């Protein structure tokens, strides 16, 4: 189905011709390291990501220690690929470095924990996505690790993160040891709004659930979401620790 808005034509319910190669999360990696210079090239590309006010409010913590990798893998849900991938990074929102730069010329840093968290998270995510795109262009595989949140309080200590730095997620990077199928997505119409936000109809929800069913073992995509986001789910269980870390790292009043 096609629709026209403000002179633009959108196609809904159909797969458009791809521009980029499809992203596939890789959870099995071959053991060989990256060639010399490749990681530096990828990180240089990540640094070209858009950033608010040129501030570059993010840091990547490269985890080289095998013991540290294994500990993070354990509290992230026993995800072996955290330890097995050629490279593993913790992506952080970082206001600490920004404040040091401002203070170096005698300026007192402002107080804006919520706004700072917003823009630093955006900066970090944009840089991480560009890193992923660069890595995949070179034939590498990646997967993001949200499970680091399970041990976020311990992680802050393990990485010696100062006030103003918040770990957001991890990224595994290395040579793919598997070729998983491309995962489906909800309909474009479910995520694209024109001029005003519109709520989801039950018909649209069911259509999306049907399209996404193939990625779940039992065919119940909404059931998977409920395990994470419904009352008593995984996200609620993570809430207390994250709030404590936000306060400890200076992102709350």
Secondary structure, 3 states (H helix, E strand, C coil): CEEEECCEEEECCCCCCCCCCCCCECCCECCCCCCCCHHHHHHHHHCCCCCHHHCCCEEEEECCCHHHHHHHHHHCCCCCHHHHCCEEEEEEEECHHHHHHHHCCCCCCCCCHHHHHHHHHHHHHHHHHHHHHHHHHCCCEEEEEHHHHHHHHHHHHHCCCCCCEEEEEEEEEECECCCCCCCCCCCHHHHCCCCCCCCCCHHHHHHHHHHHHHHCCCCCHHHHHHHHHCCCCHHHHHHHHHHHHHHHCCCCC
